[in-house]
Structure formats: structure tokens, C-alpha cells
Amino acid sequence: MQTYETVIGLEIHVQLSTASKAFCADDASFGGAPNTHTSAISLAHPGTLPRLNAAAVEGAVRLGLALDCRINRRSCFDRKNYFYADLPKGFQTTQDRAPICLGGRYTTGGASPRTVRIHHIHLEEDAGKSLHDQDAADSLIDLNRAGVPLLEIVTEPDLRSAEEVAAFMSGIRRLVRWLGISDGNMEEGSLRCDVNVSVRKNGETRLGQRCEIKNVNSMRFARRAIEYEVKRQIELLENGGTIVQETRGFDAATGTTYSLREKEEAHDYRYFPEPDLPPVVLSETYIEDLRTAMPILPEALETGFREQYGLPDYDIEMLLQERDTAYYFMEVLEHSGRPEMAKPIANLVIHKLLPWSTQTGTPLSACPVPPGHWIELLEMIDRGTVSATAAFLRLLPAMLEQPDVAPEGLAAGMQLIQSADPDMLGKVVDEIIAQNPDKVAAYRKGKKGLIGFFMGELMKASKGQADPKAAAQLLEQRLK
């Protein structure tokens, strides 16, 4: 294994989150009763004609800009001819000669970043879905997905391991969600990839014969499929065999790949220009307007989060999973006007507000609490006005229920304000010492760990209203 190098290229299919399909007005949403998101056009009835979805073109250009591609000012559609039962027309409308995006690159994150070159991105339509496990005798066809717009990202063979593929796929998933062009849901097929795997001896520059693993729809399956396929190819070569270019499937139950068919060459598809769709001609103004409207990309924010705010890698990863999360964090931080507040705000967003958002299904951008109230809450904790425990377990839920009420007013009404009044604390401390003479004696004989017991009793007796720092100082004085 150590004497071989793995070479991997990807063909990633991104299902666009458009309301309608690529070439007609049929519903493009996931689900629905089988064969209900269809019409005469997506069923390929004679005499029907396609009409290009403008939102799909916009999604392609936005992704191309994010990946530093060259946007093709004049792209064309082609017919890719092959027969499957779930492809009603008998051909797929795709782009072969002149795809919408050319070139580009993406650099993965993590400890071992890898820059992967993009060969091109083309726009095409999806096929339907064949269901083979519904009835022992028949396969069933659901054409709801037929015609849904896809972007296919074709990379150069720049990846070298299953781990790099997982990192690349994770980055692309985050990017398409960040741009708002796809939900990236691999379980629903919104993001899936074909993995082209080959091996060659270390130091060899010529590429080995590749095999394509078709329709891998999870990061875990991709990793397992690649690891098995690499091992299979190396063992075959070491035993004097030859790698045959073919398309293979992955069996998740056994963790193995299996042959589907010998790989077709481009001429087998008989590509020819789509006569019913004119070329897509994009003006400079159109492209520049989309470029201007692009959001700040997560890679740019990552640098600032690390260098300007000193956030650790875990916090950065969590904040940059979704654009909504990152933007909300920046909104609250900007409201504070203090860069040193970045860490406590990050903790609040990651550990408290994100779980609330997930449980309630409410995006952070729709959080009813004003950013200034979160700053006030964190400052109250920092000053010791309320304990962190009381703030997060009791005050924070109350703030979400009564977002218009200032946190300090809520805390006062809930009797959560901590007191450093020496008279009040002294009285409570004296009562605790009087009630526990045996533990006082043990403490004075050197059992200093009992300070935790006394603090617990003090906080209980004061109903959590004792300032912990002042209370601890007073306790130590009296116990001596």
C-alpha cells in the first residue's frame, strides 16, 4: 500500500433549490406523492418544448464566481443520448461543448489543506428515480425528480485520499448552502458525487486506469468506497492483473464496490447540440451585478475570526457552518463594539442559541431578542450581577419569552441579582458555621476541600443571590 499513490477526481452533482424544474414550470421540491411533480414537458410528450429556468443560470454563475471560475459568456446545451427507464426523453439535456463555468479552484480547510482545480461546471437536468425494493417482481419509477436542475462540478484528479475527498465534499456542501443555491442534503440526494479512483506507483507521473464509483451520497460512504476501491486496485495490480475502466457501485452493507458496466466513452453518448434551446448569452452587467451581490465567503471570514478575534478552531468551524450563524455572531459582536467580547459571544451563540434555533426551527436571524440585550446579559455575568448558571438556565429562556424586557429588569423580577452586601452575607455565613460545627473543626484541621460544601450551603441559603467571589472571601475569613 505504501508504494502506491492514490489519485482521485470527482464529479459532484448539486441539486439547485429552485422552485421549478430546469426546463419547465413543474414543482422541483423534494418529496410529494410519486409522479405528481410532472407535466407533459417533463414526461417528454411529443411536441413539447423546453424553456430554460433563469434561476438555475443564476445559481450556476454564483457558484462559478465563488470557485474563481471563468464564466462563459456564451454557453450551449447538448443532448446526451442514453436509455434508462427513469429518463423519459431517452436523452439528457446537459452541456458538453460549452459549459457555463470553466476552470477555478477550491482549497480545503483543516490541518492539511489541499487546493483542488476545477475543470468545469455545467448545468443539466436530473433523471427520475427507480425503486427496486417495493415489489419482488417489478421495479417502480418515480419521475418527480426528472428535470430538476443540477450543477455538475468536475474536478481535476488532484485529490489523494479518502480524507481529502471528505474535506472537499464538506467544503462544497457548506459553500452551496452559504450561497443559498442548494440545501446540500445528501440524504435527499441534493448533493452526491461520482468518484473516479486510480492508483499508480510512487513517483509515476502518468495516470493509472480509473474506475468510477457511481452516486455516492454520504461522506461516510465516500470514505469507505474509496478505501475499498484503492485496496482492490492495488491487490489486482500486485497479482499481475489489469485495471479495466468501468463504472462501479458501492454496497454499504458489505463495504465493497461492484461492477455495473464498462465505462462508456463520450462518443457512446452521441452528443449533439440541443436544437430546442438557444445559446445562453450573459452580459458583463449581469455577471458584475451577481458578483457585487455575493456574500462574504466563509474562507475570508475564517481568517478574520482567527487573526482579529483569536477564536479557536472549534469555534470558527461551528460559527462558519452556516451563513446565518456567522452573520448573527458578527451582528452581536458589532453591537458590542468590543473585539474582546468575541469569545463570550461565540460561546453564547454556539452553546446556547444554536441549540435553541435547532429545537424551535427558528433561524438566528429571526431571534426576537435584540443584540444589545445579549451584550447586557454577558456583561452582567462578567460583573457578577448574576451567576452564569442562573443566567443561562433561567434568565436566557425568560429573555426569549419576553424579548422586549431588559435583562437586568427580568433578573431583578426573578430575584437572580447577586448581592455582595457584607451584612447580608455575614449573617448567612454565621448561620452556616453555627449549623455545621463538625465540618468547621475538620476544615480548621486542614480539610480545605470542605470550602466547596460551605459555598454550596451558602448559595442554597441565599437562594443563589450571594456574589460567589465576595461570599468565598468572607467564608474563608470566618472559618479561620
C-alpha positions as CSV (number, residue, x, y, z in Angstrom):
1,M,0.0,0.0,0.0
2,Q,2.8,2.4,0.8
3,T,4.4,2.0,-2.6
4,Y,1.3,3.3,-4.4
5,E,-0.2,6.8,-4.7
6,T,-4.0,7.2,-4.9
7,V,-5.3,9.7,-7.5
8,I,-9.0,10.8,-7.2
9,G,-11.1,13.1,-9.3
10,L,-14.8,14.0,-8.5
11,E,-17.9,14.7,-10.4
12,I,-20.2,16.4,-7.8
13,H,-23.9,16.8,-8.6
14,V,-25.5,19.8,-6.8
15,Q,-29.3,19.9,-7.0
16,L,-30.4,23.5,-7.1
17,S,-33.0,24.9,-4.8
18,T,-35.2,26.4,-7.5
19,A,-39.0,26.5,-7.2
20,S,-39.4,24.9,-10.7
21,K,-37.5,22.5,-12.8
22,A,-34.7,23.2,-15.2
23,F,-36.7,23.4,-18.4
24,C,-40.4,23.7,-17.4
25,A,-42.6,25.0,-14.6
26,D,-43.1,21.7,-12.7
27,D,-42.6,21.7,-9.0
28,A,-38.9,21.0,-8.2
29,S,-39.3,20.4,-4.4
30,F,-38.3,17.2,-2.8
31,G,-40.9,14.6,-2.0
32,G,-44.6,14.5,-2.9
33,A,-46.6,11.5,-4.0
34,P,-44.9,9.6,-6.8
35,N,-45.3,11.2,-10.3
36,T,-47.2,14.2,-9.1
37,H,-44.5,16.8,-9.9
38,T,-44.8,16.1,-13.6
39,S,-46.3,17.5,-16.7
40,A,-46.4,16.9,-20.4
41,I,-43.0,18.6,-20.7
42,S,-41.1,16.6,-18.0
43,L,-42.8,13.4,-19.3
44,A,-41.4,14.2,-22.8
45,H,-44.7,14.1,-24.7
46,P,-44.3,14.7,-28.4
47,G,-44.5,18.4,-29.4
48,T,-43.4,19.8,-26.1
49,L,-40.6,22.3,-25.9
50,P,-38.2,23.2,-23.1
51,R,-37.8,26.7,-21.6
52,L,-34.6,27.5,-19.5
53,N,-35.0,28.4,-15.8
54,A,-33.3,31.7,-15.2
55,A,-32.8,31.0,-11.5
56,A,-30.8,27.9,-12.4
57,V,-28.5,30.0,-14.6
58,E,-28.0,32.5,-11.8
59,G,-27.2,29.7,-9.3
60,A,-24.5,28.4,-11.7
61,V,-22.9,31.8,-12.1
62,R,-22.9,32.4,-8.4
63,L,-21.2,29.1,-7.7
64,G,-18.7,29.8,-10.5
65,L,-17.8,33.2,-9.0
66,A,-17.3,31.6,-5.6
67,L,-15.0,29.0,-7.1
68,D,-13.0,31.5,-9.1
69,C,-14.1,30.1,-12.4
70,R,-14.2,31.9,-15.7
71,I,-17.8,32.5,-16.5
72,N,-18.5,31.5,-20.1
73,R,-20.3,34.4,-21.8
74,R,-21.8,32.1,-24.3
75,S,-22.7,28.6,-23.2
76,C,-24.8,26.0,-25.0
77,F,-26.9,22.9,-24.3
78,D,-26.4,19.5,-25.8
79,R,-28.3,16.2,-25.9
80,K,-26.6,13.3,-24.1
81,N,-28.3,10.2,-25.5
82,Y,-28.7,7.1,-23.4
83,F,-31.7,5.0,-22.3
84,Y,-32.7,4.4,-18.7
85,A,-36.3,3.8,-17.6
86,D,-36.2,6.9,-15.4
87,L,-35.1,9.2,-18.2
88,P,-38.4,9.9,-20.1
89,K,-36.9,11.6,-23.1
90,G,-34.3,9.0,-23.9
91,F,-31.7,11.7,-23.6
92,Q,-30.5,14.2,-21.0
93,T,-30.3,17.9,-21.7
94,T,-26.8,18.9,-20.5
95,Q,-23.8,21.0,-21.5
96,D,-20.9,19.3,-23.3
97,R,-19.2,21.6,-25.8
98,A,-19.6,25.0,-24.0
99,P,-20.3,24.6,-20.2
100,I,-21.3,27.7,-18.2
101,C,-18.2,27.8,-16.0
102,L,-14.6,27.0,-16.8
103,G,-11.5,26.4,-14.6
104,G,-11.5,27.5,-11.0
105,R,-10.2,26.1,-7.7
106,Y,-11.2,25.3,-4.2
107,T,-8.9,24.9,-1.2
108,T,-10.0,22.6,1.6
109,G,-9.6,23.6,5.3
110,G,-8.2,21.7,8.2
111,A,-4.7,20.8,9.2
112,S,-3.7,19.6,5.7
113,P,-5.3,21.9,3.1
114,R,-5.5,20.8,-0.5
115,T,-6.1,23.1,-3.5
116,V,-8.3,21.2,-6.0
117,R,-8.5,22.6,-9.5
118,I,-12.0,22.7,-11.1
119,H,-12.1,21.6,-14.7
120,H,-15.6,23.0,-15.4
121,I,-19.1,23.3,-14.1
122,H,-22.1,22.5,-16.3
123,L,-25.8,22.9,-16.0
124,E,-28.1,19.9,-16.7
125,E,-31.3,18.1,-15.6
126,D,-31.7,15.2,-13.3
127,A,-33.3,11.9,-14.1
128,G,-36.1,10.3,-12.2
129,K,-35.8,7.6,-9.6
130,S,-36.0,3.8,-10.0
131,L,-37.3,1.9,-6.9
132,H,-36.3,-1.7,-6.9
133,D,-37.3,-2.7,-3.4
134,Q,-41.0,-2.1,-3.4
135,D,-42.2,-5.3,-5.0
136,A,-40.3,-8.5,-5.6
137,A,-41.5,-8.8,-9.2
138,D,-41.3,-5.2,-10.5
139,S,-39.3,-2.0,-10.4
140,L,-41.2,1.2,-10.0
141,I,-40.5,4.6,-11.5
142,D,-41.0,8.0,-9.8
143,L,-40.5,10.9,-12.2
144,N,-40.9,13.7,-9.7
145,R,-37.1,14.3,-9.8
146,A,-36.9,14.2,-13.6
147,G,-35.9,17.6,-14.9
148,V,-34.8,19.1,-11.6
149,P,-31.8,21.4,-12.3
150,L,-28.3,20.1,-11.4
151,L,-24.9,21.7,-11.4
152,E,-22.1,19.2,-12.1
153,I,-18.7,20.2,-10.7
154,V,-16.0,18.3,-12.5
155,T,-12.6,18.4,-10.7
156,E,-9.1,17.7,-11.9
157,P,-7.5,14.5,-10.4
158,D,-6.0,16.4,-7.6
159,L,-7.2,14.5,-4.5
160,R,-5.0,11.9,-2.9
161,S,-7.0,10.2,-0.1
162,A,-10.5,9.5,1.2
163,E,-9.9,12.1,3.9
164,E,-9.2,14.8,1.3
165,V,-12.4,13.8,-0.5
166,A,-14.4,14.1,2.7
167,A,-12.9,17.5,3.4
168,F,-13.6,18.7,-0.2
169,M,-17.2,17.5,-0.2
170,S,-17.8,19.1,3.2
171,G,-16.4,22.4,1.9
172,I,-18.6,22.3,-1.2
173,R,-21.6,21.4,0.8
174,R,-21.0,24.4,3.1
175,L,-20.4,26.6,0.1
176,V,-23.6,25.8,-1.8
177,R,-25.6,26.3,1.4
178,W,-23.8,29.5,2.2
179,L,-24.7,30.8,-1.3
180,G,-28.3,29.7,-0.9
181,I,-28.3,27.8,-4.1
182,S,-28.9,24.3,-2.6
183,D,-29.7,22.7,0.7
184,G,-26.8,20.3,0.2
185,N,-28.9,17.5,1.8
186,M,-27.1,14.3,0.9
187,E,-29.8,12.1,2.4
188,E,-32.3,13.5,-0.1
189,G,-29.9,13.4,-3.0
190,S,-29.3,17.2,-3.2
191,L,-25.6,16.6,-3.1
192,R,-24.0,13.4,-4.4
193,C,-20.8,12.5,-6.3
194,D,-19.2,10.1,-8.7
195,V,-15.7,9.2,-7.5
196,N,-13.0,8.5,-10.1
197,V,-10.3,6.4,-8.5
198,S,-7.0,5.2,-9.8
199,V,-3.6,4.2,-8.3
200,R,0.0,4.5,-9.6
201,K,3.4,3.7,-8.2
202,N,5.0,6.5,-6.2
203,G,7.0,8.8,-8.5
204,E,5.0,7.8,-11.5
205,T,3.6,10.8,-13.5
206,R,1.3,9.0,-15.8
207,L,-2.2,8.5,-14.5
208,G,-3.4,4.9,-13.9
209,Q,-6.6,3.4,-15.3
210,R,-9.5,4.8,-13.4
211,C,-12.8,3.3,-12.2
212,E,-15.8,5.4,-11.4
213,I,-17.8,4.8,-8.3
214,K,-21.3,6.0,-9.0
215,N,-23.8,8.1,-6.9
216,V,-22.1,8.2,-3.5
217,N,-24.5,10.1,-1.3
218,S,-22.8,10.4,2.1
219,M,-19.3,11.4,3.4
220,R,-19.0,8.1,5.3
221,F,-19.9,6.0,2.2
222,A,-17.4,8.0,0.1
223,R,-14.6,7.3,2.5
224,R,-15.5,3.6,2.7
225,A,-15.9,3.2,-1.0
226,I,-12.6,4.9,-1.8
227,E,-10.7,2.9,0.8
228,Y,-12.0,-0.4,-0.5
229,E,-11.5,0.5,-4.2
230,V,-7.9,1.6,-3.6
231,K,-7.1,-1.7,-1.9
232,R,-8.9,-3.7,-4.6
233,Q,-6.9,-2.0,-7.4
234,I,-3.6,-2.4,-5.6
235,E,-4.1,-6.0,-4.9
236,L,-5.2,-6.6,-8.5
237,L,-2.0,-5.0,-9.9
238,E,0.2,-6.7,-7.4
239,N,-1.2,-10.1,-8.5
240,G,-0.4,-9.3,-12.1
241,G,-3.9,-8.2,-13.1
242,T,-5.1,-5.2,-15.2
243,I,-7.5,-2.4,-14.1
244,V,-10.4,-2.2,-16.5
245,Q,-12.1,1.2,-16.9
246,E,-15.6,0.7,-15.6
247,T,-18.4,2.1,-13.6
248,R,-18.9,0.6,-10.2
249,G,-21.5,0.8,-7.4
250,F,-20.9,0.7,-3.7
251,D,-22.7,-1.7,-1.4
252,A,-23.0,0.0,2.0
253,A,-23.9,-3.3,3.7
254,T,-20.7,-5.1,2.7
255,G,-18.4,-2.0,2.3
256,T,-17.4,-3.2,-1.2
257,T,-17.6,-1.9,-4.7
258,Y,-19.0,-3.9,-7.5
259,S,-19.0,-3.7,-11.3
260,L,-22.0,-2.1,-13.0
261,R,-20.9,-1.7,-16.6
262,E,-17.8,-0.9,-18.7
263,K,-17.3,2.8,-18.8
264,E,-18.8,4.5,-21.8
265,E,-16.7,6.9,-23.8
266,A,-18.1,10.3,-24.9
267,H,-18.8,9.1,-28.4
268,D,-21.1,6.4,-27.0
269,Y,-23.5,9.2,-25.8
270,R,-23.7,10.7,-29.3
271,Y,-23.7,14.3,-28.0
272,F,-25.1,16.8,-30.4
273,P,-26.4,20.4,-30.0
274,E,-29.8,20.8,-28.4
275,P,-31.9,22.2,-31.2
276,D,-34.7,23.5,-28.9
277,L,-32.7,25.7,-26.7
278,P,-30.8,28.8,-27.9
279,P,-27.3,29.6,-26.5
280,V,-27.2,31.3,-23.1
281,V,-25.5,34.7,-23.6
282,L,-24.6,36.5,-20.4
283,S,-23.8,40.2,-20.4
284,E,-21.0,41.8,-18.4
285,T,-23.5,43.8,-16.5
286,Y,-25.4,40.6,-15.5
287,I,-22.2,38.9,-14.2
288,E,-21.0,42.0,-12.4
289,D,-24.3,42.5,-10.7
290,L,-24.2,39.0,-9.3
291,R,-20.5,39.4,-8.3
292,T,-21.4,42.6,-6.4
293,A,-24.3,40.8,-4.6
294,M,-22.1,37.9,-3.5
295,P,-21.9,37.4,0.3
296,I,-18.5,37.3,2.1
297,L,-17.3,33.8,1.7
298,P,-16.5,31.6,4.7
299,E,-12.8,31.3,3.9
300,A,-12.5,35.1,4.1
301,L,-14.3,35.2,7.4
302,E,-12.2,32.4,8.8
303,T,-9.0,34.4,8.6
304,G,-10.6,37.4,10.4
305,F,-12.1,35.2,13.1
306,R,-8.7,33.7,13.8
307,E,-6.4,36.7,13.5
308,Q,-8.6,39.5,14.6
309,Y,-10.6,37.8,17.4
310,G,-8.3,35.0,18.4
311,L,-11.1,32.4,18.2
312,P,-10.1,28.7,18.5
313,D,-10.6,26.4,15.5
314,Y,-13.6,24.7,17.0
315,D,-15.5,28.0,17.5
316,I,-14.6,29.1,13.9
317,E,-15.8,25.8,12.5
318,M,-19.1,26.0,14.3
319,L,-19.7,29.6,13.5
320,L,-19.0,29.1,9.8
321,Q,-21.1,26.0,9.3
322,E,-24.0,28.3,8.2
323,R,-24.1,31.8,6.9
324,D,-27.0,32.7,9.2
325,T,-24.9,31.7,12.2
326,A,-21.8,33.6,11.1
327,Y,-23.7,36.8,10.3
328,Y,-25.6,36.7,13.6
329,F,-22.4,36.3,15.5
330,M,-20.9,39.3,13.7
331,E,-24.1,41.4,14.2
332,V,-24.0,40.8,18.0
333,L,-20.2,41.4,18.1
334,E,-20.6,44.6,16.1
335,H,-23.2,45.8,18.5
336,S,-20.8,45.4,21.4
337,G,-18.2,47.5,19.8
338,R,-15.5,45.5,21.7
339,P,-13.4,42.8,19.9
340,E,-12.6,41.2,23.2
341,M,-16.2,40.2,23.5
342,A,-15.8,37.8,20.6
343,K,-15.1,34.7,22.7
344,P,-18.1,35.1,25.2
345,I,-20.4,35.9,22.2
346,A,-19.2,32.9,20.3
347,N,-19.8,30.7,23.4
348,L,-23.3,32.2,23.7
349,V,-24.1,31.6,20.0
350,I,-22.6,28.1,19.8
351,H,-23.7,26.6,23.1
352,K,-27.0,28.3,23.8
353,L,-28.6,30.0,20.8
354,L,-27.8,27.4,18.1
355,P,-29.4,24.6,20.2
356,W,-32.5,26.9,20.7
357,S,-32.6,27.6,17.0
358,T,-32.5,23.8,16.2
359,Q,-35.1,22.9,18.7
360,T,-37.5,25.6,17.7
361,G,-36.8,25.7,14.0
362,T,-36.2,29.4,14.2
363,P,-33.3,30.8,12.3
364,L,-30.9,33.0,14.3
365,S,-31.7,35.9,12.0
366,A,-35.3,35.8,13.3
367,C,-34.2,35.6,17.0
368,P,-36.6,38.1,18.8
369,V,-34.0,39.2,21.4
370,P,-32.2,42.4,20.4
371,P,-28.4,42.0,20.1
372,G,-27.9,44.7,22.8
373,H,-29.7,42.5,25.3
374,W,-27.3,39.7,24.7
375,I,-24.4,42.0,25.4
376,E,-26.1,43.2,28.6
377,L,-26.5,39.6,29.7
378,L,-22.9,38.8,29.2
379,E,-21.8,42.0,31.0
380,M,-24.0,41.1,33.9
381,I,-22.3,37.7,34.1
382,D,-18.9,39.3,33.9
383,R,-19.6,41.8,36.7
384,G,-21.1,39.1,38.9
385,T,-24.5,40.7,38.9
386,V,-26.0,37.2,38.0
387,S,-24.3,33.9,38.1
388,A,-23.5,32.2,34.9
389,T,-25.7,29.2,35.9
390,A,-28.7,31.3,36.7
391,A,-28.2,33.5,33.6
392,F,-28.2,30.6,31.2
393,L,-30.6,28.2,32.9
394,R,-33.3,30.8,34.0
395,L,-32.7,34.2,32.6
396,L,-31.9,33.3,29.0
397,P,-35.2,31.4,28.5
398,A,-37.1,34.3,30.1
399,M,-35.4,36.7,27.7
400,L,-36.5,34.6,24.7
401,E,-40.1,34.7,26.1
402,Q,-40.0,38.4,26.9
403,P,-37.6,39.8,24.4
404,D,-38.7,43.5,24.9
405,V,-37.7,43.5,28.6
406,A,-34.2,44.4,29.5
407,P,-32.2,41.5,31.1
408,E,-31.5,43.4,34.3
409,G,-35.1,44.1,34.9
410,L,-36.0,40.5,34.2
411,A,-33.2,39.3,36.6
412,A,-34.5,41.6,39.4
413,G,-38.0,40.4,39.0
414,M,-36.8,36.8,39.1
415,Q,-34.6,37.5,42.2
416,L,-31.5,36.5,40.3
417,I,-29.4,39.5,41.2
418,Q,-26.4,38.5,43.2
419,S,-25.5,40.6,46.3
420,A,-22.1,41.4,47.7
421,D,-23.6,43.2,50.8
422,P,-21.3,42.2,53.7
423,D,-24.1,42.4,56.3
424,M,-26.4,40.1,54.4
425,L,-23.5,37.7,53.6
426,G,-22.1,37.8,57.1
427,K,-25.5,36.8,58.6
428,V,-25.8,33.8,56.2
429,V,-22.2,32.7,56.8
430,D,-22.6,32.8,60.5
431,E,-25.7,30.7,60.3
432,I,-23.9,28.0,58.2
433,I,-20.9,27.9,60.5
434,A,-23.2,27.6,63.6
435,Q,-25.1,24.7,61.9
436,N,-22.0,22.7,61.0
437,P,-19.5,22.7,63.9
438,D,-18.0,19.3,63.0
439,K,-17.2,20.4,59.4
440,V,-15.8,23.7,60.7
441,A,-13.5,21.8,63.0
442,A,-12.4,19.5,60.2
443,Y,-11.7,22.5,57.9
444,R,-9.6,24.1,60.6
445,K,-7.6,20.9,60.9
446,G,-6.6,21.1,57.3
447,K,-9.5,19.6,55.3
448,K,-9.6,22.6,53.0
449,G,-11.8,20.8,50.4
450,L,-14.8,21.5,52.6
451,I,-14.9,25.0,51.3
452,G,-17.0,23.7,48.4
453,F,-19.5,22.3,50.9
454,F,-19.8,25.6,52.7
455,M,-20.1,27.5,49.4
456,G,-22.9,25.2,48.3
457,E,-24.8,25.7,51.6
458,L,-24.3,29.4,51.3
459,M,-25.7,29.6,47.8
460,K,-28.6,27.5,48.8
461,A,-29.3,29.6,51.9
462,S,-29.1,32.8,49.9
463,K,-31.2,31.3,47.0
464,G,-28.4,32.0,44.6
465,Q,-28.3,35.7,45.3
466,A,-24.9,35.7,47.1
467,D,-22.0,37.1,45.0
468,P,-19.7,34.0,44.8
469,K,-16.4,36.0,45.0
470,A,-17.4,38.1,48.0
471,A,-19.0,35.1,49.7
472,A,-15.9,32.9,49.3
473,Q,-13.7,35.7,50.8
474,L,-16.0,36.1,53.7
475,L,-16.3,32.4,54.3
476,E,-12.5,31.9,54.4
477,Q,-12.1,34.8,56.8
478,R,-14.8,33.5,59.2
479,L,-13.6,29.9,59.0
480,K,-10.1,30.9,60.0
